[in-house]
Amino acid sequence: MDYTNKVVAITGGARGIGLAMAQAFHARGAKIALADLQGAEEAAQAFGGIGATVDVTKEADIAAFLDRTEAELGPVDIYVSNAGILRADAPSWDAAGASDKDWLDSFEVNVMGAVRGARQVWPRMKPRGGGVFILVASAAGLLAQIGASSYTASKHAAVSFAESLAITHGDDGLQVVCVCPQAVRTAMLGENSSDGGIAGADGVVEPSDVAAEAIAAIEEKRFLALPHASVAGYEAARATQRDRWLGGMRKFRRMMVAERGRPV
């Protein structure tokens, strides 16, 4: 794909994976619009683009962001739904004990943020013959994030939603890319930034690696973008040897608790 003058709109774009996506697309000639709770305007200055304060739990915010993007930069060609949150099962590490607020917040941002984005951007793309919708999920959406049940469940839902988009609108010209990394060196790792914690068993990749894999998936017409290639094998084992996989994950959890006093 020639990205020259393509318009790329990115939520959660002021830092981390979202900012790396902006850098990668801009380096290929694209025009950039960033949305985030804070810092988007400052971050967008590096690209000569636009930045807007957007809360993805509010559909009106997303609609206004897209309206402004189209007015100032042109029609959106690529939409990156990247905004996401992680809520651990602390303090008890009890999956069933995670608070209702943590569960609701996780689904509002990680799932409904993408749903609202698609609801707003696809009707704009369809009359022009389609576009690209990138949903940044997580390897937790294919496997599990031990110690973060609401994150795992919401990311599974996000992957399923991306699949639904691809099935429903693929024939109309929508290319869907679902990005599922394990540990990425972003603020989400928190105190585990050095080794990635339990998600970093296969190493910690940089946000730029995630962006490069997402673009490779666009070029190769792939649905899944896996910055950690080992995830494909894990997913296959989970699907074909579920009890063995669950046993292995329990063993992994015990090991992490023994080493760190916590499973994340």
N, C-alpha and C positions, 0 to 999 in steps of 0.2 A: 504494500500500500504506500502511496505517496502521501505523506502527512503535511506537505506544504500548504499552509493556510487552512488546514483542518481545524475546526473548533473543538477543543476538549474541555469539558466541564467536570470538575473533580470535587466531591465532597470529602470532608476531612483532609483538605488539601494544604493546610498550613505547615504541616510537619510530617515526619515519618514516611510511610509508604505513599501517602497522597502527594507529598512534596516531591518525592523521587519520581513518581509518575509524571508530574508536571515537568520536571527537569528533562526526563527522557523524551517526552513528546515535543517539548519546545526545541530540544537539540535537533529534532528531525523536521523542524519548520512549522510546527503547529502553533496555533493561538490558544492561550490558556485562560481559563476562568476558574478561580478557586473559591470554595465555600468552606467555612469552618465556624465553630463557635467563637473563636477569637484568632487574630493574627493573619487572617486571609488577605486583607488589603496590603499589609506589609510584605507578605510573601509573594504576592502577585507582581509587585514592583520589579522583581528580578526578571520577569518575563515580558514586561510591557503589557501585561494582561489586566484583568480585573479581579478584585476580591470582594467577597460579601460575607457578612455575618449571617449564618444560616443554622437553624436548629432543624435537623432532619426529622424530628418528631412532629414538626409543624408543616403540613403540606403547603400552606400559603407561602412559607419561606422558600421552599424549593421552587414553587411556581414563579415567585418574584425573581429569584436568582436566574432562572432560565430565561425569563422575559428580558432581564437586563443583559444577559449574555448575548442573546440574539439581536438585541437592539444595538449593542456596541461592537460585537465581534462578528456576528453572523450566525446562521443556523448551527446547532450543535450536531457534530458528526460522531463524537465519542463521548459517552457519559460514564464516569467512573464513580460507582457507589462504594466509597471507601470508609466513610464514617463508621466507627465501631467502638464498643466498650467491652471490658472484661470485668466481671464481678466474681470474686472467689467465694468459696463456700465457708469462709471464716465467720466466726472464730472456732466453730466446732468441726469444720470439715465434713459436715453432714449434708449430703446432697438434698435430702428431703427437708432439711432444716433451713435451707437458703430462704431469705425473706421474700415475701410477695413483691416488694418494691424492686429487689434485684432481678427477679424473674421478669417483671413487667418492663423495667428499664431495658433489660437485655433485648427483649423482643421488639420494643418500640424503636430502638436504634438499629440493631443488627439485622432485623428482618423488615420491619415496617418502613425503616428509612429507605431500604432498597425498593420496596413495593411502591412507596410514594414517588421515588425518583422515576421508576419505570412508568408509572401512571401519568406522570407529567411529561416525560421526554419522548416516549414512544409515539404518541399522537402527532408530535412535531416531526419526528423522523419518517414515519410511514409514508406521507404524501411525497417525500423526496426520494423514495426508493429504499429507505432503511438506514442503518447506522450500526454502531457498535455499543454494546452495553457491557461494561466490565463490573463484575461484582466481586469485591475483595472479601472473601469469606475466611476460611482457616482450615488447616488440616484437621482441626477439631470437628469440622463439619462433615468430614469423611470418617473420622476415627473417634477420639474422645480427648478432652482436656481434663485430666485427673485433678480434682479439687476445684472445678469450676463448672458445676452442672448446668447452670443457666446459660453460660457462655456456650457450652457444648450443644445444648438443645437448640439454642437460637441459631448457631452456625449451621447445624444440620438443616434447620428450616430454611436458612438463607440459600444453601446449596440446592435444596429442593425447589425453591422459588426460581432460581436461575435455570434449573432444568425445565421448569414449566414455561418460562419465557422462551427458551430455545425451541421447545416443542411447538408452542402455540404460534410464535411469530417468525420462526426461522424461514419459512417459505415466503414470507413477506419482505425479507431482506434484513432482518435483525440478526447480527452475529453476537452471540453471548459468550463471554469468557468468564469463567469462575476461577478465581485465584485462591489457592489453598496452601499457604506456607505453614511450616511449623514456626520455630522461634525466629523472629526478625528483630534486629537491634533498633528498637523504638522505645518510647517511654512506657509502652504497655508492659514491657518486661520488668519494670520497676527494679527492685533489689536483685533480681536475677539477671541483670543486664550483662554480667560478665560471662555467664555460661548458659543462659536461657532457661534455667530451672528444668522442670520435667519436660517442657516442650523443646528443650535444646539438646536432647539426646543425640540427634543427628547433626548438631552444630547450629550456630547462629549465623544467619545470612544478613546481608545489608539490605536496606530498603531499595537500593539501586538494583540489586539482584532480582528482587521481586518485580520491579518495573520492567527489567529486561525480559524476564520470563513471560510477563503479560503481553508484551509486544510480540515476542516470538509466537505466542499462541494465536494472536491476531493473524500474523503472517502465515502460519501453518494451518489455519482454520480449525484449531483445537478448542474444545470446550474447557477442558481443565488446564490450568497453568499451575505447575507444581515446582516451586523453587527448590524444594527438597525432593529429589527424584525417588527416594526410598518410600515415600508415602504411597505410591502406586502399589508396591508390593504389600505394604501393610493393609491397604484397603482390600486387596484381593484375599489376603489371609483372613481378614475379618469376615468377609462375605462367605468364604468356603469352609472355614474352621472356627465358627463363632465361639464355641465353648473354650477351645484352646486359646483363642485370642483374649477372651475375657480373663481366663486364668493367668495369662501372661501379664495383662494389665494390672491385675490384683497384686501379682508379685512385684511389678515395677512400683506400684504405690507403696507397698510395704518397705521396699528398699529406700524410697525417697523419704518416707517418714522416719526410718531409722537413721538416715544420714543427716536430715535437715530438721526433723521435728515437725514437718508439714509435707503435704503431698504436692505442693505447687512450687 
